[in-house]
Amino acid sequence: MNFNSWQFVLFLLLVLALALPLRRHSTASKGLLLLASYVFYGSWNWQYLGLILFSTGFDYWIAPRFAGSAHPRRLIALSVLVNLGVLGFFKYANFLILSLNSGLAAAGASVQFGALDLLLPVGISFYTFQSMSYTIDVYRGQLAPRRSLLDYALFVAFFPQLVAGPIVRAVEFFRELDHPRRLHLARFNQALILIAFGYVKKVVLADSLAQAFDPLWIDPGQADPWAMLLAVYAFALQIYFDFSGYTDIAIGVALLFGFRFPKNFDYPYVASSVQEFWRRWHMTLSRWLRDYLYIALGGNRRGPGRTRINLLLTMLLGGLWHGASWNFVIWGGLHGLYLVGERLLLPRLPGYASQRLPLRLLRWLLPFLAGTPTLLRWLRWLLTFHLVCFAWIFFRAPDLATSLSVVERIASARVGGFDWVTLQASVLALLALLGAHGLAHRLRLKRRLALAPLPLHAAALATAMLMLIWFAPEQSTPFLYFQF
């Protein structure tokens, strides 16, 4: 049941209609939302309801046992092992088998193992990380174990963020659950703006970009080099509009039921460093990786060398979390290298926080940069944007061979070797979208419209509706992050 389907709209209206009379009856309201969440998840494949029930029951059972255990580390290790074991089996078993077969073939062995007939359960990466964060927080003493199984089951399965986030911490969810959930007019208006923005981002922008540029990724070797380069920029925008559109809808829908979820995107393409990009992109995953992986590895507490290794490992594993493919490992590894490189170079740049160690070579090559922090920031933004776009090649392409074909094709582009008349509309459209992204950030457009007077608020919603009617392509595609 995709968010961008009439089935979901009808499902949401029905659940809202049933929830309103129950808003003063806490247990009945929670029970309805839990039932609705299981129906929502079961609509994808009812057989995998057993997985989410198992994950819920196991972590609910183990969390209260940390306090009275003589060996709590063994219990948390068991919890992590079970959760990652289930995730690893469904998500990475065939990847490991295929990698093993390739290694055996390269070594000249004739033994080959057959792939397993597995269907990846939708949303398993998200609800597994969410459930793991609960047990880890309880183990660390940062959260008391939840006594109510109904409350905990709703935390794991709540349908707005179940499939693709945001990854909500238990302390955040239970704070909202325990607070009287009244839908004030201000929250209702904010929810409608978020949902409207989300649908426009996904159906009008992301799906239109997919329709225009996806064919180029099928056989990059035959594509025009300049068109292929535009396809890379287009995907950078497509995945942002697609995923942030989903997040806007998820946060807006949750708000209709009285739950305020954390922000997951903060205009990432205005970032002037890769570190800043990750503070703005998929923010709930970034903080999960920081709090439960990077810090657990030692963070920056063991010297600069160990810090760089921890950054690389965190981003490599973050890449692998996205999918069972060497492409995702490379994508994560590139971002790890970017972050390490920034830690080495950025403090030396003129105009940065620390100017005690100026990079003399850079000043010698580009003396006009000294004393011009605004220009330097623009150049840093331009470099960051292109580094991120280059990494997106490996995220988007279906395999490593296709990724290398895309890079090779773009590298073959010749100055003046393009048909400007053919490409100018695409160039202008992409520049306009990128400019609108930056302008919306400066104006804080969603917040302003949510707080706007009723006529302006109604006009914004009507505009979004007209855009969906006039500009939406005939076929809408599933959200990209549903595959993770």
C-alpha positions in Angstrom: 0.0 0.0 0.0 2.1 2.9 -1.3 1.6 6.4 0.1 1.1 7.6 -3.5 -2.0 5.4 -4.1 -5.7 5.9 -3.7 -5.8 2.8 -1.5 -3.6 4.5 1.1 -5.7 7.8 1.0 -8.9 5.8 1.6 -7.1 3.7 4.3 -5.9 6.9 6.0 -9.3 8.5 6.0 -10.9 5.4 7.4 -8.4 5.1 10.2 -8.8 8.8 11.0 -12.6 8.5 11.1 -12.3 5.6 13.5 -9.6 7.2 15.7 -11.4 10.5 16.3 -14.2 9.0 18.5 -11.5 7.0 20.5 -9.1 9.9 21.2 -10.2 10.1 24.8 -9.9 6.3 25.3 -6.1 5.6 25.4 -6.1 1.8 25.2 -8.7 1.6 22.5 -7.0 4.3 20.5 -3.6 2.5 20.7 -5.2 -0.8 19.8 -6.8 0.7 16.7 -3.6 2.3 15.6 -1.7 -1.0 16.1 -4.3 -3.0 14.2 -4.2 -0.4 11.4 -0.4 -0.6 11.3 -0.5 -4.4 11.0 -3.1 -4.2 8.2 -0.9 -1.6 6.5 2.2 -3.8 6.7 0.3 -7.0 5.9 -0.9 -5.4 2.6 2.6 -5.7 1.3 3.0 -9.4 2.2 1.0 -10.8 5.1 3.5 -13.7 5.6 6.1 -11.3 6.9 3.9 -10.0 9.7 5.5 -12.9 11.7 8.9 -11.2 11.4 7.8 -7.9 12.9 5.8 -9.8 15.6 8.9 -11.8 16.4 11.2 -8.7 16.6 8.6 -6.9 18.8 8.2 -9.8 21.2 11.8 -10.6 21.5 13.0 -7.1 22.3 10.0 -6.5 24.6 11.0 -9.7 26.5 14.7 -9.0 26.8 14.7 -5.3 27.8 13.5 -5.7 31.4 16.0 -8.4 32.0 19.1 -6.1 31.8 18.6 -4.7 35.3 18.4 -8.0 37.2 21.0 -9.8 35.1 24.5 -10.6 36.3 25.7 -10.5 32.7 23.8 -7.7 31.0 26.4 -7.5 28.2 25.6 -11.0 27.2 21.9 -10.0 26.9 22.5 -6.9 24.8 24.9 -8.9 22.6 22.1 -11.5 22.2 19.6 -8.8 21.3 21.9 -7.2 18.7 22.9 -10.6 17.3 19.2 -11.7 16.9 18.1 -8.4 15.3 21.0 -8.2 13.0 20.8 -11.9 12.3 17.2 -11.7 11.0 18.1 -8.5 9.0 21.3 -10.1 7.6 19.6 -13.3 6.6 16.9 -11.7 4.5 18.9 -8.8 3.2 22.4 -10.2 2.8 22.3 -14.0 2.5 22.1 -14.0 -1.3 24.7 -11.2 -1.6 27.1 -13.3 0.5 26.3 -16.4 -1.6 26.9 -14.6 -4.9 30.1 -13.0 -3.6 31.3 -16.5 -2.4 30.5 -18.0 -5.8 32.5 -15.2 -7.5 35.5 -15.8 -5.3 35.4 -19.6 -5.8 35.1 -19.1 -9.6 38.1 -16.7 -9.5 40.1 -19.3 -7.6 39.2 -21.9 -10.2 36.9 -24.0 -8.0 33.9 -25.6 -9.7 31.7 -25.5 -6.5 28.8 -23.1 -6.7 26.1 -22.5 -4.2 22.5 -21.8 -5.2 20.8 -18.5 -4.2 17.9 -18.6 -1.7 14.4 -17.9 -2.8 13.9 -14.9 -0.5 11.7 -11.8 -0.8 13.1 -8.8 1.2 10.5 -7.8 3.8 9.6 -4.2 3.2 10.9 -1.8 5.9 12.9 -4.4 7.7 16.0 -2.2 7.9 14.0 0.6 9.5 12.1 -1.2 12.1 15.1 -3.4 13.0 17.2 -0.3 13.8 14.3 1.3 15.6 13.8 -1.8 17.8 17.6 -2.1 18.4 17.8 1.5 19.6 15.2 0.7 22.3 17.1 -2.2 23.8 20.4 -0.4 23.6 19.0 2.7 25.4 17.5 0.4 28.1 20.9 -1.4 28.5 22.7 2.0 28.8 20.2 3.1 31.5 18.9 6.0 29.3 15.4 4.6 29.2 13.2 2.5 31.5 11.8 -0.7 29.9 8.2 -0.3 28.7 5.8 -2.3 30.7 3.0 -2.2 28.2 3.4 -4.6 25.3 0.7 -2.7 23.4 2.8 0.5 23.7 6.0 -1.2 22.6 4.3 -3.0 19.7 2.9 0.3 18.5 6.3 2.0 18.7 7.8 -0.7 16.4 4.9 -0.9 13.9 3.3 2.6 13.8 2.4 2.7 10.1 3.4 6.3 9.0 7.1 5.7 9.5 7.2 1.9 9.5 8.4 1.4 5.9 11.0 4.1 5.3 11.4 6.2 8.5 12.1 8.5 10.0 13.9 6.3 12.5 12.2 7.4 15.8 13.8 6.9 19.2 11.8 5.1 21.8 12.1 8.1 24.2 10.7 10.4 21.5 7.8 8.1 20.6 6.8 7.3 24.2 6.9 11.0 25.1 4.3 11.6 22.4 2.3 8.5 23.3 2.1 9.5 26.9 1.2 13.1 26.2 -2.5 13.9 25.6 -2.8 13.7 21.8 -5.1 16.6 20.8 -5.1 17.8 17.2 -5.0 21.5 17.5 -5.7 23.7 14.4 -2.1 24.7 14.2 -0.9 21.1 14.1 -3.7 20.2 11.6 -2.6 23.0 9.3 1.1 22.0 9.6 0.2 18.4 8.8 -1.8 19.3 5.7 1.1 21.5 4.4 3.6 18.7 5.0 1.4 16.1 3.3 0.8 18.4 0.4 4.5 19.2 0.0 5.3 15.5 0.2 2.9 14.6 -2.6 4.2 17.4 -4.8 7.8 16.4 -4.2 7.1 12.7 -5.0 4.4 12.7 -7.7 5.2 15.9 -9.6 8.9 16.3 -9.2 10.6 12.9 -8.4 8.3 10.9 -10.7 8.8 13.4 -13.6 12.5 13.2 -13.2 12.4 9.4 -13.2 10.3 9.4 -16.3 12.7 11.7 -18.1 16.0 10.3 -17.1 15.6 6.7 -15.9 15.9 5.3 -19.5 19.5 6.6 -19.7 20.5 4.3 -16.8 19.4 1.2 -18.7 22.4 1.3 -21.1 24.7 4.1 -20.2 27.3 3.1 -22.8 24.9 4.1 -25.6 23.8 7.4 -23.9 25.0 10.8 -25.0 27.7 11.7 -22.5 26.2 15.1 -21.6 22.8 13.6 -21.2 24.3 11.0 -18.9 25.9 13.8 -16.8 22.5 15.5 -16.6 21.0 12.1 -15.5 23.4 12.0 -12.5 22.3 15.5 -11.5 18.7 14.6 -12.0 19.0 11.5 -9.8 20.5 13.6 -7.0 17.4 15.7 -7.1 15.1 12.8 -7.7 16.2 10.8 -4.7 15.9 13.9 -2.5 12.4 14.8 -3.7 11.4 11.1 -3.5 12.7 10.4 0.0 12.0 13.7 1.6 8.6 13.7 0.0 7.9 10.3 1.7 9.2 11.8 5.0 7.0 14.9 4.8 4.0 12.7 4.2 5.0 10.3 7.1 5.6 13.2 9.5 2.3 14.9 8.4 0.2 11.7 8.8 1.7 11.1 12.2 0.9 14.6 13.2 -2.8 14.0 12.3 -2.8 11.3 15.0 -1.0 13.6 17.5 2.6 12.4 17.1 5.4 14.9 16.4 8.3 13.1 14.8 11.8 14.4 14.4 12.9 16.2 11.2 14.6 13.9 8.7 15.7 16.4 6.0 16.9 20.0 6.2 17.7 21.1 2.6 20.8 18.9 2.2 21.9 20.5 -1.1 22.7 23.8 0.5 25.5 22.1 2.5 29.1 23.4 2.0 30.8 20.3 3.4 30.0 16.6 3.3 29.8 16.7 7.1 27.1 19.3 6.9 25.4 17.3 4.2 25.0 14.4 6.6 23.6 16.7 9.2 20.9 17.6 6.8 20.3 14.3 4.9 18.4 11.4 6.4 19.1 13.0 9.8 17.6 10.2 11.9 19.8 7.6 10.3 22.8 9.9 10.7 22.3 10.3 14.4 21.6 6.5 14.7 24.9 5.7 13.1 26.6 8.3 15.3 25.1 7.3 18.6 25.0 3.5 18.2 28.0 2.8 15.9 30.5 5.6 15.6 30.5 6.3 19.4 30.5 2.6 20.2 33.6 2.3 18.0 35.3 5.0 20.1 34.2 8.1 18.2 36.9 10.7 18.4 38.1 9.8 21.8 41.1 7.7 20.8 43.2 10.1 18.7 43.0 11.4 15.1 44.0 8.1 13.4 41.4 6.0 15.2 38.8 8.7 14.5 39.4 8.5 10.8 39.1 4.7 10.9 35.9 5.0 12.9 34.5 7.4 10.3 35.3 5.1 7.4 33.9 2.0 9.2 30.7 3.9 10.1 30.1 5.1 6.5 31.0 1.7 5.0 28.5 0.0 7.3 26.0 2.8 6.6 26.3 2.1 2.9 25.9 -1.6 3.4 22.7 -0.9 5.4 21.2 0.5 2.3 21.5 -2.7 0.3 23.3 -5.9 -0.4 25.6 -4.7 -3.2 29.2 -3.6 -3.6 27.8 -0.4 -5.1 26.4 0.6 -1.7 29.7 -0.3 0.0 31.5 1.9 -2.5 29.0 4.7 -2.0 29.4 4.5 1.8 33.2 4.3 1.4 33.3 7.4 -0.7 31.4 9.4 1.9 33.8 8.0 4.5 36.8 9.2 2.5 35.1 12.6 2.0 34.6 13.0 5.7 38.2 12.0 6.5 39.5 14.3 3.9 37.5 17.2 5.3 38.9 16.6 8.7 42.3 16.9 7.3 41.8 19.9 5.0 38.9 22.1 6.2 40.5 23.4 9.4 43.3 24.7 7.2 41.2 26.7 4.8 41.0 30.5 5.1 37.7 31.6 6.3 37.1 28.4 8.3 36.7 28.1 12.0 40.5 27.7 12.6 42.9 29.9 10.8 46.0 29.1 12.7 47.1 26.6 10.1 46.4 28.2 6.7 46.8 26.0 3.6 49.7 27.9 2.0 49.6 25.9 -1.2 45.9 26.7 -1.8 46.6 30.4 -1.1 49.5 30.3 -3.6 47.3 28.8 -6.2 44.2 30.8 -5.5 45.3 34.0 -3.7 42.0 35.7 -4.3 40.4 33.4 -1.8 42.2 34.9 1.2 39.8 37.2 3.0 36.8 36.3 0.9 34.9 33.7 3.0 31.6 34.2 1.0 33.3 33.2 -2.2 35.1 30.3 -0.5 31.8 29.1 0.9 30.3 29.1 -2.6 33.3 27.1 -3.9 33.0 24.7 -1.1 29.3 24.3 -1.8 30.0 23.6 -5.5 32.7 21.0 -4.6 30.5 19.3 -2.0 27.5 19.1 -4.4 29.6 17.5 -7.1 31.3 15.0 -4.6 27.8 14.0 -3.4 26.5 13.7 -7.0 29.5 11.5 -8.0 28.8 9.1 -5.1 25.1 8.9 -6.2 26.3 7.2 -9.4 27.1 4.1 -7.4 23.9 4.4 -5.4 21.7 4.6 -8.5 23.4 2.1 -10.9 22.2 -1.5 -10.5 25.7 -3.0 -10.4 29.4 -2.0 -10.4 29.8 -2.6 -14.2 27.0 -0.1 -14.9 28.5 2.4 -12.5 31.9 2.2 -14.2 30.1 2.5 -17.6 28.4 5.7 -16.4 31.7 7.2 -15.2 33.5 6.2 -18.4 30.7 7.6 -20.6 30.7 11.0 -18.8 34.5 11.1 -19.0 34.3 10.8 -22.8 32.3 14.0 -23.1 33.9 16.7 -25.3 33.7 20.4 -24.9 31.2 21.6 -27.4 30.2 18.1 -28.2 26.5 18.4 -27.2 23.3 19.6 -28.8 22.4 22.6 -26.7 19.0 22.9 -28.3 18.1 19.4 -27.1 19.6 19.7 -23.7 18.9 23.3 -22.7 15.4 22.6 -21.4 16.8 19.8 -19.1 19.6 22.0 -17.9 17.3 24.9 -17.1 14.8 22.6 -15.4 17.5 21.1 -13.1 18.9 24.5 -12.3 15.5 25.8 -11.5 14.8 22.9 -9.1 18.1 23.3 -7.4 17.5 27.0 -7.1 14.0 26.4 -5.7 15.6 24.0 -3.2 17.9 26.8 -1.9 15.2 29.4 -2.0 12.8 27.2 0.1 15.6 26.8 2.6 16.2 30.6 2.9 12.5 31.3 3.2 11.6 28.4 5.5 8.7 27.9 3.2 6.9 25.0 4.8 7.0 26.6 8.3 5.8 29.9 7.0 2.9 28.4 5.1 1.9 26.2 8.0 1.6 29.4 10.2 0.2 31.6 7.4 -3.3 33.1 7.6 -6.2 30.9 6.5 -6.5 32.4 2.9 -2.8 32.0 2.2 -2.8 28.5 3.7 -5.8 27.5 1.6 -4.2 28.9 -1.5 -1.0 26.9 -0.9 -3.0 23.7 -0.6 -5.1 24.5 -3.7 -1.9 25.2 -5.6 -0.5 21.8 -4.6 -3.7 20.1 -5.7 -3.6 21.8 -9.1 0.1 20.8 -9.5 -0.8 17.1 -8.8 -3.7 17.3 -11.3 -1.8 19.1 -14.1 1.8 18.0 -13.8 1.8 14.5 -12.4 3.0 11.9 -14.9 0.5 9.1 -15.9 2.3 6.5 -13.8 3.7 7.0 -10.3 6.6 4.8 -9.2 7.1 3.3 -5.7 9.2 5.3 -3.3 12.9 4.6 -3.7 13.6 3.9 -0.1 10.9 1.2 0.1 13.5 -1.3 -1.2 15.7 -0.8 1.9 
